[in-house]
Amino acid sequence: MTQNPAVQKKITVLNQHNEKLVCVLHDTGSMEIVVLCHGFRSSKDFNTMVNLAVALEKEGISAFRFDFPGNGESEGSFQYGNYRRGADDLHSVVEYFNGANRKVTAVLGHSKGGDVVLLYSSKYHDVHTIINLSGRYDLEKGIAERLGEDFLEIIKKDGYLDVKNRAGDVDYRVTEESLMDRLNTNMHDACLQIDKGCRVLTVHGSADEVIPVEDAVEFDKIIPNHKLHIIEAANHSYTSHQAELPPVILPFIKEGCYSLTYANETTGRILAETVSVIQNLFGIILVLTTWGFFILDVELQQIQYEITHNKMN
């Protein structure tokens, strides 16, 4: 794909709750857009998001990274769960570009964002290239490591749990509602709803210290049109393996762009051929109809002549 100079634009998109999502568009002028979704308590400025956006730029593909509500610069409040609402926020972004006559050809998410893009695919079925970067398969796991072993007892008693940073200040609050939202989000069932025509790539680090690499293997077992790539020795943030991500992810995205372009061209050609056939049929029908009226007119004239001739005799 031809490389185009990219222009970075900061824009806002309204979600379904009328909250402003702050976004950065790396615009190369391409009709295709790849949307990048950050993970838990992260932002659009997470180095993986930025690095992938720049890599896409170099291939002439426009990239779009944004902050989920309550993260980064976006409006709204941070919620511990909100996986399915995150998918709805992503849908607002896709609809924004549909309204601008541009096409989101791929969505990529890291960590929690990986789950969001899979949930999106299971619900909306309008983007056919999905990249799950280090997403979690079983959302019942990994909670105690972050909230403490007695998290459920505290939340049941108080209705919430405050997570504090090393300085002892409250970092964020986990409510019972947001916890149950996470626990009730079944990634296995959701992945079974992904269309067979949707291409899914899961990338995971073999040394992921947050989400075990076994989760990636579980995704590979149940998603019908799935490709798995393990990056050896990479941790959850790909700290020392950023350079290994684009060579894996970009070809998958470009293949999807090519497939979409080919499909559009094929559809256009079939449509044009169909219109041509219909026009030819109309032409034939018109000729036959005209000829039919001519024959009928001749026959009527012959009948009229015979009637007149008989009367004269």
C-alpha positions in Angstrom: 0.0 0.0 0.0 1.3 3.5 -0.9 2.6 5.5 2.0 0.8 8.8 2.6 1.9 11.5 5.0 -0.3 11.3 8.1 -2.0 14.2 9.8 -2.8 13.7 13.5 -6.1 15.3 14.5 -7.7 15.3 18.0 -11.4 15.0 17.8 -14.3 14.0 20.0 -17.0 11.4 19.5 -20.2 11.2 21.5 -21.1 7.8 22.9 -24.6 6.5 23.5 -24.6 8.2 26.9 -23.8 11.6 25.4 -20.3 11.4 26.9 -17.4 12.9 24.9 -14.7 10.4 24.0 -11.4 12.1 23.2 -9.7 10.6 20.3 -6.7 11.0 18.0 -7.0 10.2 14.3 -3.8 9.4 12.4 -5.2 10.4 9.0 -3.4 9.2 5.9 -6.3 9.9 3.7 -7.2 6.2 3.3 -10.8 5.2 3.3 -9.8 2.4 5.6 -9.7 3.0 9.4 -8.2 0.8 12.1 -9.5 1.5 15.6 -7.2 0.9 18.6 -8.7 0.2 22.0 -6.6 0.5 25.2 -6.8 -1.7 28.3 -7.7 -1.5 32.0 -7.0 2.0 33.5 -4.9 2.9 30.5 -5.4 5.4 27.7 -5.0 6.1 24.0 -1.5 7.3 24.8 -0.3 3.8 25.9 2.9 3.1 24.0 1.5 0.0 22.3 -1.4 2.1 20.9 0.8 4.9 19.7 3.5 2.6 18.2 0.9 0.6 16.3 -0.8 3.7 15.0 2.6 5.0 13.7 3.2 1.6 12.1 -0.1 1.7 10.3 0.7 5.3 9.2 3.8 4.0 7.5 1.6 1.5 5.5 -0.7 4.3 4.4 -3.5 3.1 6.7 -5.4 5.6 8.9 -5.4 4.7 12.6 -7.7 5.9 15.4 -7.1 5.6 19.1 -9.4 6.9 21.8 -10.0 7.0 25.5 -12.9 4.9 27.0 -15.1 6.8 29.4 -13.4 7.7 32.7 -10.0 7.0 31.2 -7.5 9.5 29.8 -9.2 12.7 28.6 -12.7 11.3 28.0 -15.7 12.2 30.0 -17.6 9.8 32.2 -16.6 7.8 35.3 -14.3 4.8 35.4 -16.0 1.5 36.1 -14.3 -1.7 37.0 -16.5 -3.9 34.7 -18.3 -2.2 31.7 -17.0 -4.7 29.1 -20.2 -4.7 27.1 -20.6 -1.0 27.5 -17.1 -0.7 26.1 -18.3 -2.5 23.0 -21.1 0.0 22.7 -18.6 2.8 23.0 -16.6 1.2 20.2 -19.8 1.0 18.1 -20.2 4.8 18.5 -16.8 5.2 17.0 -17.6 2.9 14.1 -20.8 4.8 13.5 -19.0 8.1 13.5 -16.8 6.9 10.6 -19.8 5.4 8.8 -21.4 8.9 8.9 -18.2 10.3 7.4 -18.3 7.8 4.5 -15.2 6.0 5.7 -14.9 2.3 6.7 -13.6 0.8 9.9 -11.9 -2.3 8.5 -10.3 -3.6 11.7 -10.5 -3.1 15.5 -7.6 -4.0 17.8 -7.7 -4.1 21.6 -5.1 -4.7 24.3 -5.9 -6.5 27.5 -9.4 -5.4 28.6 -9.6 -3.8 25.2 -9.0 -7.3 23.7 -12.2 -8.5 25.4 -14.0 -5.4 24.2 -13.3 -6.0 20.5 -14.3 -9.7 20.8 -17.5 -8.7 22.5 -18.1 -6.1 19.8 -17.6 -8.7 17.1 -20.1 -11.0 18.8 -22.8 -8.3 19.0 -22.5 -6.0 15.9 -21.0 -8.2 13.1 -20.0 -5.2 11.0 -16.2 -5.3 11.3 -14.6 -8.5 9.9 -11.0 -8.2 11.1 -10.4 -8.4 14.9 -7.1 -8.3 16.8 -7.2 -9.5 20.4 -3.9 -8.5 22.0 -3.5 -10.2 25.4 -7.2 -10.4 26.2 -8.5 -12.4 29.2 -10.6 -15.6 28.5 -12.0 -16.2 32.0 -13.1 -13.0 33.6 -13.6 -14.7 36.9 -9.9 -15.0 37.2 -7.3 -12.3 38.0 -9.6 -10.4 40.4 -8.1 -11.4 43.7 -4.6 -10.6 42.4 -5.8 -7.0 41.9 -8.4 -6.5 44.7 -7.1 -8.9 47.4 -8.3 -12.3 48.5 -11.1 -10.9 50.6 -12.6 -8.7 47.9 -15.9 -10.4 47.7 -16.5 -10.3 51.5 -15.7 -6.6 51.6 -17.9 -5.7 48.7 -20.8 -7.7 50.0 -20.5 -6.0 53.4 -19.8 -2.4 52.2 -21.2 -2.4 48.7 -17.9 -1.3 47.3 -14.1 -1.7 47.7 -11.6 1.1 47.4 -8.3 0.2 45.6 -5.4 2.2 47.0 -2.1 3.1 45.4 1.3 2.7 47.2 0.9 6.1 48.8 -2.3 4.9 50.4 -4.5 7.2 48.3 -7.7 5.8 46.7 -6.9 4.9 43.1 -10.4 3.8 42.1 -13.5 2.3 43.5 -15.0 -1.1 42.7 -18.8 -1.3 43.2 -20.7 -4.5 43.6 -22.6 -3.6 40.4 -19.4 -3.2 38.4 -17.9 -6.4 39.9 -21.0 -8.4 38.9 -20.8 -6.9 35.4 -17.4 -8.4 35.0 -18.4 -11.8 36.6 -21.5 -12.0 34.4 -19.5 -11.4 31.2 -18.9 -14.8 29.6 -16.2 -14.6 27.0 -16.7 -18.2 26.0 -20.4 -17.7 25.1 -19.6 -14.4 23.4 -16.9 -15.9 21.2 -19.3 -18.6 20.0 -21.5 -15.7 18.5 -18.7 -14.4 16.3 -19.4 -14.9 12.6 -17.4 -17.5 10.8 -16.5 -14.9 8.2 -14.9 -12.7 10.8 -11.1 -13.1 10.9 -9.7 -13.0 14.4 -6.0 -12.8 15.4 -4.9 -13.4 19.0 -1.5 -12.2 20.0 -0.1 -13.0 23.5 3.2 -12.9 25.3 4.5 -16.2 26.6 5.8 -14.4 29.7 2.6 -12.4 30.4 2.5 -11.8 34.1 -1.1 -10.4 34.2 -3.1 -12.8 31.9 -1.6 -16.2 31.4 -0.8 -17.3 27.9 -3.2 -20.3 28.3 -6.1 -17.8 27.9 -4.9 -17.2 24.3 -5.0 -21.0 23.7 -8.6 -21.1 25.0 -9.6 -18.4 22.5 -8.0 -20.4 19.8 -10.1 -23.5 20.6 -13.5 -21.8 20.2 -13.3 -18.9 17.7 -14.1 -20.4 14.3 -11.9 -18.3 12.0 -8.9 -17.8 14.3 -5.2 -17.3 14.1 -2.9 -17.5 17.2 0.5 -16.0 17.5 2.6 -16.3 20.7 5.5 -13.8 21.2 8.2 -15.6 23.1 9.4 -14.0 26.4 7.0 -11.0 26.0 5.3 -9.6 29.1 1.7 -8.2 29.3 2.8 -4.7 28.0 5.3 -6.1 25.5 7.9 -3.8 27.2 10.9 -5.2 25.4 9.0 -6.6 22.4 7.2 -3.6 20.8 9.1 -4.1 17.6 7.7 -7.6 17.2 4.1 -6.5 17.1 3.8 -4.7 13.7 5.3 -7.6 11.7 2.6 -9.9 13.1 -0.4 -7.5 13.2 0.0 -5.4 10.0 0.0 -8.3 7.5 -3.2 -9.6 9.1 -4.9 -6.1 8.9 -3.7 -5.5 5.3 -5.0 -8.9 4.2 -8.4 -7.9 5.6 -8.2 -4.6 3.7 -7.4 -6.4 0.5 -10.2 -8.9 1.0 -12.6 -6.1 1.6 -11.4 -4.2 -1.5 -11.6 -7.3 -3.6 -15.1 -8.1 -2.3 -16.3 -4.5 -3.1 -14.8 -4.7 -6.6 -16.4 -8.1 -7.2 -19.7 -6.9 -5.9 -19.5 -3.8 -8.1 -18.6 -6.0 -11.1 -21.5 -8.4 -10.5 -23.8 -5.5 -10.0 -22.7 -3.9 -13.3 -23.1 -7.2 -15.1 -26.5 -7.7 -13.6 -27.6 -4.2 -14.7 -26.3 -4.9 -18.2 -28.2 -8.2 -18.3 -31.4 -6.5 -17.1 -31.0 -3.8 -19.7 -30.5 -6.4 -22.5 -33.6 -8.2 -21.3 -35.6 -5.1 -21.3 -34.4 -4.4 -24.8 -35.4 -7.9 -26.0 -38.8 -7.5 -24.3 -39.3 -4.1 -25.9 -38.4 -5.5 -29.4 -40.7 -8.6 -28.9 -43.5 -6.4 -27.6 -43.2 -4.0 -30.5 -43.1 -6.9 -33.0 -46.1 -8.4 -31.2 -48.1 -5.3 -31.6 -47.1 -5.1 -35.3 -48.2 -8.6 -36.0 -51.5 -8.0 -34.1 -52.1 -4.8 -36.1 -51.5 -6.7 -39.4 -53.9 -9.4 -38.3 -56.5 -6.9 -37.3 -56.2 -5.2 -40.6 -56.6 -8.5 -42.4 -59.7 -9.4 -40.4 -61.2 -6.0 -41.0 -60.5 -6.4 -44.8 -62.1 -9.8 -44.8 -65.2 -8.5 -43.0 -65.5 -5.6 -45.4 -64.9 -7.8 -48.4 -67.6 -10.3 -47.3 -70.2 -7.5 -46.8 -69.5 -6.2 -50.3 -70.2 -9.7 -51.7 
